[in-house]
Amino acid sequence: MKKYKGVAIGAGYFSGFQYEAWQRMPEVDLVAMSNRNEDRAKPIMEKYEVARHYTDWKKMIDEEKPDFVDIITPPETHLEMVTYAANKGVDIICQKPLAPTFEEAVEVVEVAKKAGVRFMVHENFRFQPWHREIRQLIDQDEIGQVHSLFFRSRMGDGWGEDAYLARQPYFRDYPKLLIYETGIHFIDTFRYHAGEVKEVFAKLRRLNSVIKGEDRGMVQLFFEKGTWATWDANRFNEPNFENSRYTFGHYLVEGEKGAIRLYPDGKITIQKLGEKEVEREYKHVNNGFAGDCCYITQRHFVDCLIDGSEFETNGDDYLRSLKVQEAVYESADTGTLVQL
């Protein structure tokens, strides 16, 4: 069995989910990590058995000569890191947001493409087990042609003077927040379930005055196949269920034969027209982040390295989601329906 030698850059809040996932993959040997603060890196190294630490990520890539690098850093660092790794012939999995702007995200993708390395965006929402299951039900024609998607999200972590300080304080300074940081997940998931977007209409606003970006949105997407999708979300108000970060809310998928419902605890039901709602049995575990989706995402990355198949969230595909994100902001700014 081939072992893929990996390194990672970053030791922030979310990185632990990714280090833990690599540790469970027999084909991966994550040999080193880089972070400017060695004290912050030490607990990760000890917990997830990472042998070496570098304060200089370029030196790490040069000395370790890895097969791949996992970039788990803020978006403004990605272009430089992807460029350096790609020019060294290193395959890349990169955290989202991909870049501060759409134009820079295009640069990131083009750099990797020009260098001929494998590149995948760590977009994990479509890899949550319930969304994989819903896609399977759609493909099996359980509810016929899908005509409507509706997701309602209430995060409850963005109210009060200390909003976001405990987990991700940099959210407070993002000039764009809800769509840029959270909504992109749902754009990509809607595309995974319904195909390509044709038109966008959106309303955005800020509820909490202590932050800079928007934290409330009503986003409507209209798809080439005729499906309509609505994301009704804010990070301000609290949900009435225990774990707001498991499924991130309620999801309703409606088709010409009935409906699929996703509940906040991960339960999925199918209700055919004229029949009672029936629970769908499938595997999901409350491990790691949101149904262990980091592991499933990174497992996909490794499986594609092994068999040479294309990543679902490769650079070109992810740019299509980012084009929709741009259209959401344009629609909110102009108050008009935006064509893609």
C-alpha positions as CSV (number, residue, x, y, z in Angstrom):
1,M,0.0,0.0,0.0
2,K,1.4,3.4,-1.0
3,K,1.8,5.9,1.8
4,Y,1.1,9.5,0.9
5,K,3.5,11.8,2.7
6,G,1.6,14.9,3.8
7,V,2.3,18.2,5.6
8,A,-0.1,20.8,6.9
9,I,0.0,24.6,7.4
10,G,-2.1,26.1,10.2
11,A,-3.1,25.5,13.8
12,G,-6.3,27.5,14.1
13,Y,-9.7,26.6,15.6
14,F,-10.8,24.3,12.7
15,S,-7.5,22.6,12.0
16,G,-7.9,19.9,14.7
17,F,-10.8,18.3,12.8
18,Q,-8.5,18.0,9.8
19,Y,-5.4,16.7,11.7
20,E,-7.6,14.1,13.4
21,A,-9.1,12.9,10.1
22,W,-5.6,12.4,8.5
23,Q,-4.6,10.3,11.5
24,R,-7.3,7.8,10.7
25,M,-6.2,7.2,7.2
26,P,-3.7,4.2,6.8
27,E,-2.6,5.6,3.4
28,V,-1.5,8.9,4.8
29,D,1.6,9.8,6.9
30,L,1.3,13.4,8.0
31,V,4.9,14.0,8.9
32,A,5.0,17.7,9.7
33,M,3.1,20.9,10.4
34,S,3.9,24.6,10.2
35,N,2.6,27.4,12.4
36,R,4.3,30.6,13.4
37,N,3.5,29.9,17.1
38,E,5.2,26.7,18.2
39,D,3.3,26.7,21.6
40,R,0.1,26.6,19.7
41,A,1.4,23.8,17.5
42,K,2.6,21.5,20.3
43,P,-0.9,20.3,21.5
44,I,-1.8,19.4,18.0
45,M,1.5,17.5,17.4
46,E,1.1,15.5,20.6
47,K,-2.6,14.7,20.1
48,Y,-2.4,13.7,16.5
49,E,1.2,12.3,16.4
50,V,2.7,14.9,14.0
51,A,6.5,14.4,14.2
52,R,8.0,17.7,13.2
53,H,7.1,21.5,13.5
54,Y,8.3,24.3,11.3
55,T,7.8,28.1,11.9
56,D,8.6,28.6,8.2
57,W,6.2,26.7,5.9
58,K,8.4,27.2,2.8
59,K,11.3,25.5,4.6
60,M,8.9,22.6,5.6
61,I,7.9,22.0,2.0
62,D,11.5,22.2,0.8
63,E,12.9,19.8,3.4
64,E,10.0,17.4,3.7
65,K,9.3,17.1,0.0
66,P,5.7,15.9,0.6
67,D,3.3,14.4,-1.8
68,F,0.6,16.8,-0.7
69,V,0.0,19.8,1.6
70,D,-3.1,20.7,3.5
71,I,-3.5,24.5,3.7
72,I,-5.6,25.4,6.8
73,T,-4.9,29.1,6.9
74,P,-6.8,32.4,6.3
75,P,-7.9,33.1,2.7
76,E,-5.4,36.0,2.2
77,T,-2.5,33.5,2.5
78,H,-3.7,31.0,0.0
79,L,-2.4,32.4,-3.3
80,E,1.2,32.6,-2.0
81,M,1.0,29.1,-0.5
82,V,-0.6,27.4,-3.4
83,T,1.8,29.1,-5.8
84,Y,4.8,27.9,-3.8
85,A,3.6,24.3,-3.3
86,A,2.4,24.0,-6.9
87,N,5.7,25.1,-8.3
88,K,7.4,22.4,-6.2
89,G,5.1,19.8,-7.7
90,V,3.1,19.2,-4.5
91,D,-0.6,18.3,-4.7
92,I,-2.9,20.5,-2.6
93,I,-6.0,20.5,-0.6
94,C,-6.9,24.0,0.4
95,Q,-9.4,25.4,3.0
96,K,-12.2,27.8,2.1
97,P,-12.8,30.7,1.7
98,L,-10.5,30.2,-1.2
99,A,-9.4,33.8,-1.5
100,P,-10.4,37.3,-0.4
101,T,-11.8,38.1,-3.9
102,F,-13.1,36.1,-6.9
103,E,-10.3,37.4,-9.1
104,E,-7.7,36.1,-6.6
105,A,-9.5,32.8,-6.4
106,V,-9.3,32.4,-10.2
107,E,-5.5,33.1,-9.8
108,V,-5.2,30.3,-7.2
109,V,-6.9,27.8,-9.5
110,E,-4.9,28.8,-12.6
111,V,-1.6,28.6,-10.7
112,A,-2.3,25.0,-9.7
113,K,-3.6,24.1,-13.2
114,K,-0.6,25.6,-14.9
115,A,1.8,23.7,-12.6
116,G,0.0,20.4,-13.3
117,V,-0.6,19.5,-9.7
118,R,-3.8,18.0,-8.2
119,F,-5.9,20.7,-6.4
120,M,-9.0,20.3,-4.3
121,V,-10.9,22.8,-2.2
122,H,-11.8,21.5,1.3
123,E,-15.5,22.2,0.9
124,N,-17.0,19.7,3.3
125,F,-20.7,20.5,3.4
126,R,-21.6,18.4,0.4
127,F,-19.6,15.6,2.1
128,Q,-21.9,15.6,5.2
129,P,-23.5,12.1,5.3
130,W,-27.0,13.5,5.1
131,H,-26.3,15.4,1.9
132,R,-24.7,12.3,0.3
133,E,-27.8,10.4,1.2
134,I,-30.1,13.0,-0.1
135,R,-28.2,13.1,-3.4
136,Q,-28.5,9.3,-3.6
137,L,-32.3,9.5,-3.0
138,I,-32.6,12.2,-5.8
139,D,-30.5,10.0,-8.2
140,Q,-32.8,7.0,-7.4
141,D,-35.8,9.2,-8.3
142,E,-37.4,8.6,-4.9
143,I,-39.4,11.9,-5.1
144,G,-39.3,12.5,-8.9
145,Q,-38.0,15.6,-10.5
146,V,-36.9,18.0,-7.8
147,H,-38.6,21.4,-8.1
148,S,-37.8,23.1,-4.7
149,L,-35.0,23.2,-2.1
150,F,-35.4,25.1,1.1
151,F,-32.8,25.3,3.9
152,R,-33.4,27.3,7.1
153,S,-30.3,28.1,9.3
154,R,-30.0,29.8,12.6
155,M,-26.5,29.6,14.1
156,G,-27.0,31.7,17.3
157,D,-23.3,32.5,17.6
158,G,-23.5,36.1,16.3
159,W,-25.5,38.1,18.9
160,G,-24.2,40.3,21.7
161,E,-21.1,42.4,22.3
162,D,-18.8,39.3,22.3
163,A,-20.1,37.7,19.1
164,Y,-17.7,35.2,17.5
165,L,-14.9,36.0,20.1
166,A,-14.9,32.5,21.6
167,R,-14.4,30.6,18.4
168,Q,-13.6,32.7,15.3
169,P,-13.0,36.3,16.3
170,Y,-11.8,37.3,12.8
171,F,-15.4,37.0,11.7
172,R,-16.1,40.3,13.3
173,D,-13.8,42.2,10.9
174,Y,-14.9,40.5,7.6
175,P,-16.5,43.1,5.4
176,K,-18.5,40.3,4.0
177,L,-19.5,37.5,6.4
178,L,-22.7,35.4,6.0
179,I,-22.4,34.5,2.3
180,Y,-18.6,34.6,2.1
181,E,-18.0,32.4,5.1
182,T,-21.3,30.3,5.5
183,G,-23.5,30.8,2.5
184,I,-20.9,29.4,0.1
185,H,-21.4,26.0,1.7
186,F,-25.0,26.1,0.9
187,I,-24.5,27.3,-2.6
188,D,-22.2,24.4,-3.3
189,T,-24.6,21.9,-1.6
190,F,-27.5,23.2,-3.6
191,R,-25.5,22.8,-6.8
192,Y,-24.6,19.3,-5.7
193,H,-28.3,18.5,-5.4
194,A,-29.8,20.5,-8.3
195,G,-27.1,21.3,-10.9
196,E,-26.0,24.7,-12.3
197,V,-27.5,28.0,-11.3
198,K,-29.0,30.3,-13.9
199,E,-30.3,33.3,-11.9
200,V,-29.9,34.7,-8.4
201,F,-31.9,37.1,-6.2
202,A,-30.9,38.0,-2.6
203,K,-31.5,40.3,0.3
204,L,-28.8,40.8,2.9
205,R,-28.5,42.9,6.0
206,R,-26.6,43.2,9.3
207,L,-28.3,42.6,12.6
208,N,-25.4,42.9,15.0
209,S,-23.8,46.3,14.9
210,V,-20.5,45.1,16.5
211,I,-19.5,43.3,13.3
212,K,-18.7,44.7,9.9
213,G,-20.3,42.2,7.5
214,E,-23.8,40.9,6.9
215,D,-25.2,38.3,9.2
216,R,-28.8,37.8,7.8
217,G,-29.8,36.7,4.3
218,M,-32.6,35.5,2.1
219,V,-31.0,33.9,-1.0
220,Q,-33.0,32.5,-3.9
221,L,-31.3,30.5,-6.7
222,F,-32.9,29.4,-9.9
223,F,-31.4,26.5,-11.7
224,E,-31.0,25.5,-15.3
225,K,-33.2,22.4,-14.7
226,G,-36.1,24.5,-13.3
227,T,-35.4,23.9,-9.6
228,W,-35.7,26.8,-7.2
229,A,-33.7,27.0,-4.0
230,T,-34.1,29.2,-0.9
231,W,-31.6,29.7,1.9
232,D,-33.2,31.6,4.8
233,A,-30.4,32.2,7.3
234,N,-28.9,34.4,10.0
235,R,-26.1,33.9,12.5
236,F,-27.8,36.1,15.1
237,N,-30.9,34.3,16.4
238,E,-30.6,31.0,18.2
239,P,-32.1,27.7,17.1
240,N,-34.5,25.6,19.2
241,F,-32.3,22.4,19.0
242,E,-29.3,21.4,20.9
243,N,-26.5,21.3,18.3
244,S,-26.7,24.1,15.7
245,R,-23.5,22.8,14.1
246,Y,-24.6,19.3,13.3
247,T,-26.8,19.7,10.2
248,F,-26.9,23.5,10.5
249,G,-30.7,23.5,10.3
250,H,-33.8,22.1,8.6
251,Y,-33.8,21.1,4.9
252,L,-36.8,20.4,2.7
253,V,-36.3,18.9,-0.8
254,E,-39.6,18.7,-2.8
255,G,-40.2,16.8,-6.0
256,E,-43.2,15.9,-8.2
257,K,-43.6,12.6,-6.2
258,G,-43.1,13.9,-2.7
259,A,-40.6,15.3,-0.3
260,I,-37.3,14.6,1.6
261,R,-36.8,16.2,5.0
262,L,-33.6,16.6,6.9
263,Y,-33.9,17.3,10.6
264,P,-31.3,19.0,12.9
265,D,-30.4,15.7,14.5
266,G,-29.5,14.1,11.2
267,K,-32.8,12.3,10.7
268,I,-33.9,12.0,7.1
269,T,-37.5,11.2,6.1
270,I,-39.3,10.6,2.8
271,Q,-43.0,11.5,2.4
272,K,-44.5,10.3,-0.9
273,L,-47.6,12.2,-2.1
274,G,-50.7,10.8,-0.4
275,E,-48.6,8.7,2.1
276,K,-47.2,9.2,5.6
277,E,-43.7,10.4,6.4
278,V,-41.2,7.5,6.7
279,E,-37.7,7.6,8.2
280,R,-34.8,6.7,6.0
281,E,-32.2,4.6,7.7
282,Y,-28.6,5.5,6.9
283,K,-25.3,5.9,8.7
284,H,-24.3,9.2,10.3
285,V,-22.1,9.7,13.4
286,N,-21.7,12.6,15.7
287,N,-17.9,12.5,15.4
288,G,-15.5,15.4,14.5
289,F,-17.3,18.1,12.6
290,A,-20.9,17.9,11.2
291,G,-21.2,14.1,10.8
292,D,-17.5,13.5,10.4
293,C,-17.5,15.4,7.1
294,C,-13.9,16.4,7.3
295,Y,-12.9,12.7,7.3
296,I,-15.2,12.0,4.4
297,T,-13.9,15.1,2.5
298,Q,-10.3,14.1,3.0
299,R,-11.0,10.5,2.3
300,H,-12.3,11.6,-1.1
301,F,-9.1,13.6,-1.7
302,V,-7.0,10.5,-0.9
303,D,-9.2,8.1,-2.9
304,C,-8.9,10.4,-5.9
305,L,-5.1,10.5,-5.5
306,I,-5.1,6.7,-5.5
307,D,-7.3,6.1,-8.5
308,G,-6.6,9.3,-10.5
309,S,-10.2,10.3,-10.6
310,E,-11.3,14.0,-10.5
311,F,-12.1,15.7,-7.2
312,E,-15.7,16.8,-6.8
313,T,-14.6,20.2,-5.5
314,N,-11.7,20.8,-7.9
315,G,-10.7,24.3,-8.7
316,D,-12.9,24.8,-11.8
317,D,-16.0,23.4,-10.2
318,Y,-15.5,25.5,-7.1
319,L,-15.2,28.7,-9.2
320,R,-18.7,28.0,-10.4
321,S,-19.9,28.1,-6.8
322,L,-17.9,31.3,-6.3
323,K,-19.6,32.9,-9.3
324,V,-22.9,32.3,-7.7
325,Q,-21.6,33.9,-4.5
326,E,-20.6,37.0,-6.4
327,A,-24.0,37.1,-8.0
328,V,-25.6,37.0,-4.5
329,Y,-23.7,40.1,-3.4
330,E,-24.5,41.8,-6.8
331,S,-28.2,41.1,-6.4
332,A,-28.2,42.3,-2.8
333,D,-26.4,45.5,-3.8
334,T,-28.6,46.3,-6.8
335,G,-31.9,44.9,-5.7
336,T,-32.2,43.0,-9.0
337,L,-32.3,39.5,-10.4
338,V,-28.8,38.6,-11.6
339,Q,-28.3,36.3,-14.6
340,L,-25.2,34.0,-14.6
